[in-house]
Amino acid sequence: MKKIAVLVCFMGISFNILSTIKHELTEYQGINFFILQPSVSFLLLMFIAYAIFLEYRKTTKDTQPESLASSDAMKSLFKYMPGAVMTLEKDFTIIDVNELVSKVTGFHSRDIKGKKCYDVLGNGDICYDCLVQKALISGKPECGTQLTYEVGGKQKYGKQTVIPIKDRYGNIEYLYEIVIDMTQEVALERENLEILMDIVTSMAHLIESRDPSTGAHCINVQSIALSIGKIMELNDKDLKELSIAAILHDIGKIGIPESILNKPGRLTDFEFSIIQRHPQIGYDAIKNIKQLQKVSEAIRDHHEHYNGEGYPNGKKNEEISMIARILTVADVFEALTSDRVYRKAMRPKQALGIIQAGKKQQFDPRVVDALLELVYKEKAKQIS
């Protein structure tokens, strides 16, 4: 019907233009380009416009079944997705929800519609690092955030994905927010972490049974390293890995003969080359434990130097993980300020002087600065 209407309009306008051309030819007794040019141009534009209209109608007709099929697919996906799905306005208002939303949130669907998503899954304010907000800004799907919320007084965990749905012009019309319940997975991960920590504790006891001084050294290094890490504002995950790496950093010494470990005099070049194997031995001992991958690398690298002159692989600067760089400073500072079979403990001020002298050479300057801040804070506490 629309096509017929457009065709009638086109024919009517074309007839009027042709009448104007005939009148101009008769009135001026011949062809005058400047008189005919506007009318002819307009007629050509009308032909082009009609051709474009026909092509558009053809394209629309061809894609209509596909669009309908796509719409049906989206409805099925919304209904049967194995997770809680909410359709959101751009102002975070919930338009619609699927059946699983009630199970995930504990609310009936009729009580959810019209509310803000952060009122249902949050604390009444736009969530920190909000994925909906990110998707509105980027115009792209955003995923990965772990949500924490309560249902019936019990804490629940979910993994969030937000998908912006756009119109044909690329403007966001609405958004899909999908939340997959991860509560069981989180509980299992925590249980695995507890088992892992039990293994780490057993390994620490193993080190101590072989050499009590090494066991005490590892505990002290852990305390210093964690304090440095907090000053440097490491995240919780990195602090946890730093803590484990500090406890286990000398585990490779299990493979070193006691005669070398406890030798009171200066080591020979050959004996020192044997000692230098302990980072690699430690790495090889735990590298196949998936959860300790970064820890094993820090153990291997805790004798690398910032300028590349350390061992076992001569790594330098950013090639060495931050965990390993912190471990290096904490390890040396603890060793210098503790009694050894071959020397007495140094005073903290003397030890700090040696570490400052190694700044940018053996040690990362940022870690050295954090250690200085730590020592001065501890000293201030003692004075007060």
C-alpha positions as CSV (number, residue, x, y, z in Angstrom):
1,M,0.0,0.0,0.0
2,K,2.8,2.4,0.9
3,K,4.6,1.5,-2.3
4,I,1.4,2.5,-4.3
5,A,1.0,5.7,-2.5
6,V,4.6,6.7,-3.1
7,L,4.3,5.8,-6.8
8,V,1.1,8.0,-7.1
9,C,2.9,10.9,-5.4
10,F,5.9,10.4,-7.7
11,M,3.8,10.3,-10.8
12,G,1.9,13.4,-9.8
13,I,5.0,15.4,-9.0
14,S,6.6,14.2,-12.3
15,F,3.6,15.2,-14.3
16,N,3.7,18.7,-12.8
17,I,7.4,19.0,-13.6
18,L,6.9,17.8,-17.2
19,S,4.0,20.3,-17.6
20,T,6.3,23.1,-16.3
21,I,9.0,22.1,-18.8
22,K,6.5,22.1,-21.7
23,H,5.2,25.5,-20.6
24,E,8.8,26.9,-20.5
25,L,9.6,25.5,-24.0
26,T,6.4,27.0,-25.4
27,E,6.7,30.3,-23.6
28,Y,10.3,30.9,-24.5
29,Q,10.2,29.3,-28.0
30,G,13.2,27.0,-27.6
31,I,15.5,25.4,-25.0
32,N,16.9,27.8,-22.5
33,F,19.3,25.8,-20.2
34,F,19.1,28.3,-17.3
35,I,15.3,28.1,-17.3
36,L,15.1,24.3,-17.7
37,Q,18.0,23.3,-15.4
38,P,16.1,23.6,-12.0
39,S,13.1,21.5,-13.3
40,V,15.2,18.8,-15.0
41,S,17.5,18.5,-11.9
42,F,14.5,18.2,-9.6
43,L,13.0,15.5,-11.9
44,L,16.3,13.5,-11.8
45,L,16.4,13.8,-8.0
46,M,12.9,12.4,-7.9
47,F,13.9,9.4,-10.0
48,I,16.9,8.8,-7.7
49,A,14.8,9.1,-4.6
50,Y,12.3,6.6,-6.0
51,A,15.0,4.2,-6.8
52,I,16.4,4.5,-3.3
53,F,13.0,3.9,-1.9
54,L,12.5,0.7,-3.9
55,E,15.9,-0.6,-2.8
56,Y,15.1,0.2,0.8
57,R,11.7,-1.6,0.6
58,K,13.5,-4.6,-0.9
59,T,16.1,-4.7,1.9
60,T,13.5,-4.3,4.6
61,K,11.4,-7.1,3.1
62,D,14.4,-9.4,2.9
63,T,15.5,-8.8,6.5
64,Q,12.1,-8.7,8.1
65,P,11.9,-12.5,8.7
66,E,15.4,-12.5,10.0
67,S,14.6,-9.7,12.5
68,L,11.5,-11.6,13.7
69,A,13.6,-14.7,14.1
70,S,16.2,-12.7,16.0
71,S,13.5,-11.3,18.3
72,D,12.1,-14.7,19.0
73,A,15.6,-16.0,19.8
74,M,16.2,-13.1,22.3
75,K,12.9,-13.9,24.0
76,S,13.9,-17.6,24.3
77,L,17.3,-16.6,25.6
78,F,15.7,-14.3,28.2
79,K,13.4,-17.0,29.4
80,Y,15.7,-20.1,29.4
81,M,19.1,-18.5,30.3
82,P,20.6,-20.5,33.2
83,G,21.0,-17.4,35.3
84,A,19.0,-14.5,36.6
85,V,18.3,-12.0,33.7
86,M,16.9,-8.5,34.1
87,T,16.1,-6.0,31.4
88,L,17.1,-2.5,32.5
89,E,16.3,1.0,31.4
90,K,19.3,3.3,31.0
91,D,18.5,4.8,34.4
92,F,19.0,1.4,36.0
93,T,15.2,0.8,36.4
94,I,14.2,-2.9,36.0
95,I,11.8,-3.4,33.1
96,D,11.4,-7.2,33.2
97,V,12.9,-10.3,34.8
98,N,13.0,-14.0,34.1
99,E,11.9,-16.7,36.6
100,L,15.4,-17.3,38.0
101,V,15.7,-13.8,39.4
102,S,13.3,-14.7,42.2
103,K,15.5,-17.6,43.2
104,V,18.7,-15.5,43.1
105,T,17.4,-12.5,44.9
106,G,14.6,-13.9,47.1
107,F,12.2,-11.3,45.7
108,H,9.0,-12.0,43.7
109,S,9.2,-10.7,40.1
110,R,6.3,-8.3,40.7
111,D,8.2,-6.7,43.6
112,I,11.3,-6.2,41.5
113,K,9.9,-4.6,38.3
114,G,10.2,-0.8,38.5
115,K,12.9,-0.8,41.1
116,K,16.6,0.1,40.5
117,C,18.9,-2.9,40.0
118,Y,21.2,-1.6,42.8
119,D,18.2,-1.6,45.2
120,V,17.7,-5.3,44.5
121,L,21.3,-6.5,44.3
122,G,23.1,-3.7,46.1
123,N,22.7,-1.5,49.1
124,G,20.7,1.3,47.6
125,D,23.5,3.1,45.8
126,I,25.2,2.6,42.4
127,C,27.7,-0.2,43.0
128,Y,31.4,0.5,43.1
129,D,32.9,-0.4,39.7
130,C,29.3,-0.7,38.3
131,L,29.2,-2.8,35.1
132,V,25.9,-1.2,34.0
133,Q,27.5,2.2,34.1
134,K,30.6,0.8,32.3
135,A,28.4,-0.7,29.5
136,L,26.5,2.6,29.1
137,I,29.8,4.4,28.6
138,S,31.6,1.9,26.4
139,G,28.6,0.7,24.5
140,K,30.1,-2.8,24.8
141,P,29.3,-5.9,26.9
142,E,30.9,-5.8,30.3
143,C,31.5,-8.9,32.4
144,G,33.4,-10.4,35.3
145,T,32.4,-8.6,38.4
146,Q,31.5,-10.7,41.5
147,L,28.5,-9.5,43.3
148,T,27.8,-10.1,47.0
149,Y,24.2,-9.9,48.3
150,E,22.0,-11.5,50.9
151,V,19.0,-13.8,50.5
152,G,17.1,-14.8,53.6
153,G,19.9,-13.7,55.8
154,K,22.5,-15.8,53.9
155,Q,25.3,-14.4,51.9
156,K,25.2,-15.2,48.2
157,Y,27.7,-14.6,45.4
158,G,27.1,-14.0,41.7
159,K,29.0,-13.3,38.6
160,Q,27.6,-10.4,36.6
161,T,27.4,-9.7,32.9
162,V,25.8,-6.6,31.3
163,I,24.9,-6.5,27.6
164,P,23.7,-3.2,26.0
165,I,21.0,-3.6,23.3
166,K,21.2,-1.0,20.5
167,D,18.8,0.3,17.9
168,R,19.5,0.3,14.2
169,Y,21.4,3.7,14.6
170,G,23.7,2.3,17.3
171,N,22.0,4.0,20.2
172,I,21.5,2.0,23.4
173,E,17.8,1.3,24.0
174,Y,18.1,-0.9,27.1
175,L,20.4,-3.4,28.8
176,Y,20.4,-7.0,29.8
177,E,21.9,-7.7,33.2
178,I,22.7,-11.4,33.8
179,V,23.7,-12.8,37.2
180,I,25.0,-16.4,37.5
181,D,24.9,-17.8,41.1
182,M,28.5,-18.6,42.1
183,T,27.8,-19.3,45.8
184,Q,28.8,-23.0,45.6
185,E,31.9,-22.2,43.6
186,V,33.0,-19.5,46.1
187,A,32.5,-22.0,49.0
188,L,34.5,-24.6,47.1
189,E,37.3,-22.1,46.4
190,R,37.5,-21.1,50.0
191,E,37.7,-24.8,51.0
192,N,40.5,-25.3,48.6
193,L,42.3,-22.3,49.9
194,E,42.0,-23.7,53.5
195,I,43.5,-27.0,52.3
196,L,46.2,-25.0,50.5
197,M,47.1,-23.1,53.6
198,D,47.3,-26.3,55.5
199,I,49.8,-27.6,52.9
200,V,51.8,-24.3,53.2
201,T,51.9,-24.6,57.0
202,S,53.1,-28.2,56.7
203,M,55.9,-27.1,54.3
204,A,56.9,-24.3,56.7
205,H,57.2,-26.9,59.6
206,L,59.3,-29.1,57.3
207,I,61.7,-26.2,56.7
208,E,61.9,-25.5,60.4
209,S,62.5,-29.2,61.3
210,R,65.5,-29.1,59.0
211,D,66.9,-25.8,60.2
212,P,65.2,-23.9,63.0
213,S,67.0,-20.7,62.2
214,T,65.6,-20.8,58.6
215,G,62.1,-21.4,59.9
216,A,62.3,-18.4,62.2
217,H,63.8,-16.3,59.4
218,C,60.9,-17.2,57.0
219,I,58.3,-16.1,59.6
220,N,60.1,-12.8,60.2
221,V,60.4,-12.2,56.4
222,Q,56.7,-12.8,56.1
223,S,55.9,-10.1,58.7
224,I,58.3,-7.5,57.1
225,A,57.1,-8.3,53.5
226,L,53.4,-8.0,54.4
227,S,54.1,-4.6,56.1
228,I,55.9,-3.4,53.0
229,G,53.1,-4.7,50.8
230,K,50.5,-2.8,52.7
231,I,52.5,0.4,52.6
232,M,52.7,-0.1,48.8
233,E,48.9,-0.7,48.7
234,L,49.0,-4.2,47.2
235,N,45.6,-5.7,46.7
236,D,44.3,-8.6,48.9
237,K,45.2,-11.3,46.3
238,D,48.8,-10.1,46.0
239,L,49.2,-9.8,49.7
240,K,48.0,-13.4,50.1
241,E,50.5,-14.6,47.5
242,L,53.2,-12.5,49.1
243,S,52.5,-14.0,52.5
244,I,52.7,-17.6,51.2
245,A,55.9,-16.8,49.1
246,A,57.6,-15.3,52.2
247,I,56.9,-18.4,54.3
248,L,58.1,-20.7,51.6
249,H,60.9,-18.6,49.9
250,D,63.7,-20.8,51.3
251,I,62.0,-24.2,50.9
252,G,64.6,-25.0,48.3
253,K,67.3,-25.1,51.0
254,I,65.9,-28.6,51.8
255,G,68.0,-29.7,48.8
256,I,71.2,-28.1,50.1
257,P,73.6,-30.0,52.4
258,E,73.5,-29.0,56.0
259,S,77.3,-28.7,56.0
260,I,77.0,-25.8,53.6
261,L,73.9,-24.2,55.2
262,N,75.4,-24.1,58.7
263,K,79.1,-23.5,57.8
264,P,80.4,-20.9,60.2
265,G,83.2,-19.6,57.9
266,R,83.2,-18.0,54.4
267,L,81.8,-20.2,51.6
268,T,84.0,-21.3,48.8
269,D,83.0,-20.4,45.2
270,F,81.8,-24.0,44.7
271,E,79.8,-24.0,47.9
272,F,78.2,-20.7,47.0
273,S,77.2,-22.1,43.6
274,I,75.5,-24.9,45.5
275,I,73.6,-22.4,47.7
276,Q,72.5,-20.5,44.5
277,R,70.5,-23.6,43.5
278,H,67.9,-23.2,46.3
279,P,65.6,-20.7,44.5
280,Q,65.3,-23.1,41.5
281,I,64.9,-26.1,43.7
282,G,62.1,-24.3,45.6
283,Y,60.4,-23.3,42.3
284,D,60.5,-26.9,41.0
285,A,59.1,-28.2,44.2
286,I,55.8,-26.3,44.0
287,K,55.5,-25.1,40.4
288,N,52.9,-27.7,39.5
289,I,50.5,-26.6,42.2
290,K,48.1,-24.4,40.1
291,Q,47.1,-22.1,43.0
292,L,50.8,-21.4,43.8
293,Q,52.0,-20.5,40.3
294,K,52.8,-16.9,41.1
295,V,54.2,-17.9,44.5
296,S,56.6,-20.4,42.9
297,E,57.8,-17.7,40.5
298,A,58.5,-15.3,43.3
299,I,60.4,-18.1,45.2
300,R,62.5,-18.6,42.1
301,D,63.2,-14.9,41.6
302,H,63.8,-13.7,45.2
303,H,67.6,-13.5,44.6
304,E,67.3,-11.7,41.3
305,H,68.7,-8.1,41.3
306,Y,66.9,-5.0,40.0
307,N,69.9,-4.3,37.7
308,G,69.9,-7.9,36.3
309,E,73.0,-9.1,38.1
310,G,71.2,-11.6,40.4
311,Y,70.5,-15.3,40.0
312,P,69.3,-17.8,38.8
313,N,68.2,-16.2,35.5
314,G,69.6,-12.6,35.5
315,K,66.2,-11.0,35.4
316,K,65.9,-7.2,35.9
317,N,63.4,-4.4,36.6
318,E,59.8,-5.3,35.6
319,E,60.8,-8.8,34.5
320,I,60.8,-9.6,38.2
321,S,57.4,-9.6,39.8
322,M,56.6,-7.1,42.5
323,I,56.0,-9.9,45.0
324,A,59.6,-11.1,44.3
325,R,61.0,-7.6,44.6
326,I,59.4,-7.0,48.0
327,L,60.6,-10.4,49.1
328,T,64.2,-9.6,48.1
329,V,64.3,-6.5,50.3
330,A,62.5,-8.1,53.2
331,D,64.8,-11.2,53.0
332,V,68.0,-9.2,53.1
333,F,66.8,-6.8,55.8
334,E,65.8,-9.7,58.1
335,A,69.0,-11.5,57.4
336,L,71.2,-8.5,58.2
337,T,69.3,-7.8,61.5
338,S,69.4,-11.4,62.7
339,D,72.2,-13.5,64.2
340,R,73.9,-15.9,61.8
341,V,76.4,-18.7,62.4
342,Y,79.1,-16.5,60.7
343,R,78.2,-13.1,62.2
344,K,76.2,-11.2,64.8
345,A,73.0,-9.2,63.9
346,M,73.4,-5.6,62.6
347,R,71.5,-2.7,64.1
348,P,68.5,-1.6,61.9
349,K,70.2,1.7,61.0
350,Q,73.3,-0.1,59.7
351,A,71.2,-2.6,57.7
352,L,69.2,0.2,56.2
353,G,72.4,1.9,55.1
354,I,73.4,-1.3,53.2
355,I,70.0,-1.6,51.6
356,Q,70.0,2.1,50.6
357,A,73.4,1.6,49.0
358,G,71.9,-1.1,46.8
359,K,69.0,1.0,45.7
360,K,68.5,0.8,41.9
361,Q,71.1,-2.0,41.8
362,Q,70.0,-4.9,43.9
363,F,66.7,-3.5,45.0
364,D,63.7,-1.8,43.5
365,P,63.8,1.9,44.8
366,R,60.1,1.9,45.5
367,V,60.4,-1.1,47.8
368,V,63.4,0.4,49.6
369,D,61.4,3.6,50.2
370,A,58.5,1.5,51.6
371,L,60.9,-0.3,54.0
372,L,62.3,3.1,55.2
373,E,58.8,4.3,55.9
374,L,58.1,1.0,57.8
375,V,61.2,1.3,60.0
376,Y,60.6,5.0,60.8
377,K,56.9,4.2,61.7
378,E,58.0,1.4,64.0
379,K,60.6,3.6,65.6
380,A,58.0,6.4,66.1
381,K,55.8,3.8,67.9
382,Q,58.6,2.8,70.2
383,I,59.3,6.5,71.1
384,S,55.7,7.3,71.7
